[in-house]
C-alpha cells in the first residue's frame, strides 16, 4: 500500500526507514494544514516557532506551477524599503565577518524600482548579489545544527516550497546560530518582489 509523505516522514524521523531527502521536497506542499505542519515538527527543538514560521510562509502564497508563489503585490515604496533593509542586514553581516568588499557593496548600493522586464533581461548572474547570497548561504548551512537524515530532509522540504533557500533560512532561524535576520528577505518575497544587486545599484521589481 502506498504511503503518504507524512507517513514516510514519521518513518524517517523515528528511524524505521532510510529514505532519500529528495523524497520530501513536496512535504509542506502536500501537508500544509496546521495540524499536519505541527506533526512534522513534533520532537524537534523550537517546534512551535518552526511551525509558526512555516505556516506564515504558506499563508503568504498559493501553490501554482508546482511552487508556492506570493499572493500579495507590494507597492514600489514597500519593495524598495524591504530591499534596503535586506541590504543593510547583509552589510552588517559582512562587517562582522570582515568582508570589506561585500560590506561596501551592500551598504552603498542604491535601490531602484524597475519593470520586471529589466530584471529578466539580465542574463549574467556573476554579480555582487550572487556573491553575497553564496556567502550568506554558506554561513546559514554551517550555522544550522544538522545531525540526522531528517534534519537534512527538513531543509529540502523548506527549499521545496518555492525553490528558494532564502525562505528556507527565514523559517530555520530558530535553529540557526547566526546573527542574521532573514525577515526582510521574506518581506521582499511575500510582497511579490525580486531583486538583483548589480553593484552600485540594486534593482527590485514586482515579479509575480
C-alpha positions in Angstrom: 0.0 0.0 0.0 1.3 3.4 -1.0 2.2 5.6 2.0 1.8 9.4 2.3 4.7 11.7 2.6 3.7 12.3 6.2 3.9 8.6 6.9 7.3 8.4 5.3 8.4 11.4 7.2 7.5 9.8 10.5 9.2 6.6 9.5 12.4 8.6 8.8 12.3 10.6 12.0 11.6 7.5 14.1 14.4 5.6 12.4 12.1 3.0 10.9 13.2 3.7 7.3 16.2 5.2 5.4 14.6 7.5 2.8 16.4 9.9 0.5 15.9 13.5 1.4 14.7 14.3 -2.1 11.5 12.4 -1.4 10.4 15.2 0.9 10.8 18.2 -1.3 7.0 18.5 -1.5 6.3 17.7 2.2 4.9 21.0 3.1 3.0 21.4 -0.1 1.2 18.1 0.4 0.7 18.5 4.1 0.1 22.2 4.7 -2.7 22.1 7.3 -1.8 23.5 10.7 -2.1 20.1 12.5 0.0 18.4 9.8 2.7 21.0 10.0 2.7 20.8 13.8 3.0 17.0 13.5 6.0 17.3 11.1 8.0 19.3 13.8 7.0 17.1 16.7 10.1 16.3 18.7 12.2 19.0 17.1 13.8 21.8 19.0 11.8 25.0 18.8 9.0 23.1 17.2 6.3 25.8 18.0 8.3 28.6 16.3 9.3 26.4 13.3 5.6 25.6 12.9 4.6 29.2 13.2 7.1 30.4 10.6 6.3 27.6 8.1 2.6 28.4 8.4 3.4 32.1 8.0 5.2 31.4 4.7 2.4 29.1 3.5 -0.2 31.7 4.3 1.6 34.3 2.2 1.3 32.3 -1.0 -0.6 29.7 -3.0 0.7 26.7 -4.9 0.9 27.5 -8.6 3.0 25.8 -11.2 4.2 23.3 -8.6 5.6 26.0 -6.3 4.4 28.4 -3.6 4.0 31.9 -5.2 3.2 35.0 -3.2 -0.4 36.3 -3.4 0.3 39.9 -2.3 1.5 42.7 -4.6 3.6 45.3 -2.8 4.0 48.9 -3.9 7.2 50.2 -5.3 7.8 52.0 -2.0 7.3 48.8 0.1 9.6 46.8 -2.1 12.3 49.5 -2.1 12.1 49.7 1.7 12.2 46.0 2.2 15.2 45.6 -0.2 17.0 48.4 1.6 16.5 46.6 5.0 17.8 43.4 3.5 20.9 45.1 2.1 21.6 46.7 5.5 21.3 43.2 7.2 23.8 41.9 4.7 26.1 44.8 5.2 26.1 44.3 8.9 26.9 40.6 8.5 29.8 41.3 6.1 31.1 43.9 8.5 31.1 41.4 11.4 32.8 38.8 9.2 35.4 41.2 7.9 34.4 41.1 4.2 35.0 44.7 3.4 34.2 44.4 -0.3 30.8 42.9 0.2 30.1 45.2 3.1 30.7 48.3 1.0 28.8 46.9 -2.0 25.7 46.1 0.1 25.8 49.2 2.2 26.3 51.7 -0.6 24.0 50.2 -3.3 21.2 52.4 -4.4 17.8 50.6 -4.5 15.9 51.4 -7.7 12.4 50.1 -8.6 12.4 48.7 -12.1 10.0 46.9 -14.5 10.1 43.2 -14.4 11.4 43.0 -17.9 14.6 44.9 -17.0 15.5 42.2 -14.4 14.5 39.4 -16.8 16.9 40.9 -19.4 19.9 40.4 -17.1 21.5 37.1 -18.1 24.9 37.4 -16.4 24.4 36.3 -12.7 28.0 36.7 -11.8 27.1 39.8 -9.9 27.6 41.1 -6.3 24.2 39.9 -5.3 25.1 36.3 -6.2 28.4 36.6 -4.3 26.5 37.9 -1.2 23.9 35.2 -1.5 26.5 32.5 -1.7 28.4 33.8 1.3 25.2 34.1 3.3 24.0 30.6 2.2 27.3 29.0 3.2 27.1 30.7 6.6 23.5 29.6 7.1 24.2 26.0 6.3 27.2 26.0 8.7 25.1 27.6 11.5 22.2 25.0 11.5 22.8 22.2 13.9 22.2 19.3 11.5 22.9 15.7 12.6 20.2 13.3 11.2 18.8 12.4 7.8 15.5 14.0 8.9 17.4 17.3 9.6 18.7 17.4 6.0 15.3 16.3 4.6 13.7 19.2 6.5 15.9 21.7 4.7 14.9 20.0 1.4 11.3 20.4 2.3 11.6 24.1 3.2 13.5 24.8 -0.1 10.9 22.8 -2.0 8.1 25.2 -1.0 9.2 27.9 -3.5 12.6 26.6 -4.8 14.1 29.4 -2.6 16.8 29.0 0.0 16.2 32.5 1.3 12.8 31.4 2.5 14.3 28.2 4.0 16.7 30.3 6.0 13.9 32.5 7.3 12.0 29.5 8.6 15.1 27.9 10.0 16.2 31.0 12.0 15.1 29.5 15.4 17.6 26.6 14.9 20.3 28.7 13.3 23.3 30.0 15.3 23.8 33.1 13.1 23.2 36.7 13.8 21.4 37.4 10.5 17.7 38.4 10.4 16.2 36.9 7.2 12.9 38.7 7.8 13.5 41.5 5.2 14.2 38.7 2.6 10.8 37.2 3.4 9.2 40.6 3.2 10.5 41.1 -0.4 9.2 37.6 -1.4 5.8 38.0 0.3 5.3 41.3 -1.4 5.8 39.6 -4.8 9.2 41.1 -5.3 12.6 40.1 -6.8 15.8 41.9 -6.6 19.1 41.9 -8.4 22.1 43.6 -6.7 24.3 44.7 -9.6 26.9 46.7 -7.7 26.3 50.4 -7.3 22.6 49.7 -8.0 20.2 47.1 -6.6 17.1 46.7 -8.8 13.9 45.4 -7.4 10.7 44.6 -9.4 7.3 43.2 -8.9 8.0 39.7 -10.1 4.6 37.9 -9.7 
